[in-house]
Amino acid sequence: MKKRKAFISAVCIILVVLMLLSITVMVFGPALTADAASSSEIQDEIDDLNSQKSEIQGRIDAIQDEIDSLDYEKSNALEKKLILDQKNELARQEIQVIDEQIAIIDGLISNMQEDLAEARENEQFQRQRWEERVRAMEESSDVDYIQVLFESTSFSDLLTRLDLVNEIMAYDEQLEAEYVAARERVEVLEAEAEVMFAENETRREEQETKRAQLQADIDAACALIASMDTSIDEYGEIMEQEAETQAQIQALIVEKNQELMEAKAAEEAERQRQLAAQQAAQGGGAVPQVSGTAWMMWPSYTHLLTSYYGMRTDPVSGVIYRLHAGVDVGSSYGTQIWAAAGGTVILAGWNGGYGNCVMVNHGNGYTTLYGHMSSIAVSVGQYVSMGSVLGYVGSTGNSTGPHLHFEVRASATGSSINPLAFNYLT
């Protein structure tokens, strides 16, 4: 139990330090990385957070092992207490029998006390009679029995005097015998009373000893179970705190993952800007010059990119290094898709692998495409303004899950341009 208490204290100290570290990361982490942190730096932060999360999980598992161990010990303790309860019930019955024995002997002692009182009273009476006779004999000590006999006047008088002497002597012997018997009776009753009283006192002591042991056993069993319950509660509180800290770290990981996606998107956009500028400088007329001025808005409320512009292995056909002519924006079914800029709808319907698709000509040399819609909200020839709802996210056509496929094309040639090469209105 002392080892568990020490373990609890150590875990509490570690938990406090970790919570302080988590708070530091939550409060100061964003400020330290807000100034253009690279994707590699953000990834390092995520790896560090995952490491902290794993360490916490390890401690949670250790605490759970302790709780399981305590639960097992508590189960054994409850079984032992059940046996102890049965033992205590037998002890209680034994105490009850002793109580009954004590009550019986108390009754016998009470009766014996009455007999002893009568015997002592009789002894006192016989003693008084004997003492009175002795005093009478002492007062007439100058007359002996021989003289009485010699004073007889005839043979018949002698016989009469002999009978009288015998009666007197018999009376004296009777008085003495009755006194001795009374005294012996008192001694016997006193001895018996003393033995019974001693036996009763012994039984009383046994009773008190068993009663005390019974209560001590019950208290010990209850204390053991209560101690285990306390330890389990303490471990539970620590586990809750650890889980709370782990949840905070998980929230940071989610936040950092979002920052990572945005950082990668920004890095990819910068790379595409540089590529577009290089193509324009080399006279690649198929790709118009990308303007640095924002004239479009992002077509979805989410910026979670699940696939970027460029060569890749097609997830549906399995074709290796096939051009992915746009970006995929992760979203849920039914999410609104907005027009990136004002223009005229030139396609609103099924478009092969794009599934339900809408295309808008913006009249400035660019056309945007929105694919894999679950349903379409516009029609061909309709003029839409920036932010108008074109349709809703789905997974129609060549798609492995709900998302928006967004493309930007040069209107004159139909060549695709990386959507991340543009600046967007906020």
Secondary structure, DSSP 8 states (H G I E B T S, - for coil): -HHHHHHHHHHHHHHHHHHHHHHHHHHHHHHHHTTT--HHHHHHHHHHHHHHHHHHHHHHHHHHHHHHHHHHHHHHHHHHHHHHHHHHHHHHHHHHHHHHHHHHHHHHHHHHHHHHHHHHHHHHHHHHHHHHHHHHHHHTTTS-HHHHHHT-SSHHHHHHHHHHHHHHHHHHHHHHHHHHHHHHHHHHHHHHHHHHHHHHHHHHHHHHHHHHHHHHHHHHHHHHHHHHHHHHHHHHHHHHHHHHHHHHHHHHHHHHHHHHHHHHHHHHHHHHHHHHHHHHHTT-TTS----SS--EE-SSS---EEE-SEEE--TTT--TTEEE-SEEEE--TT-EEE-SS-EEEEEEEE-GGG-EEEEEE-SSSEEEEEEEEEEE---TT-EE-TT-EEEEEB--SS-SSSEEEEEEEETTT--EE-GGGS-EE-
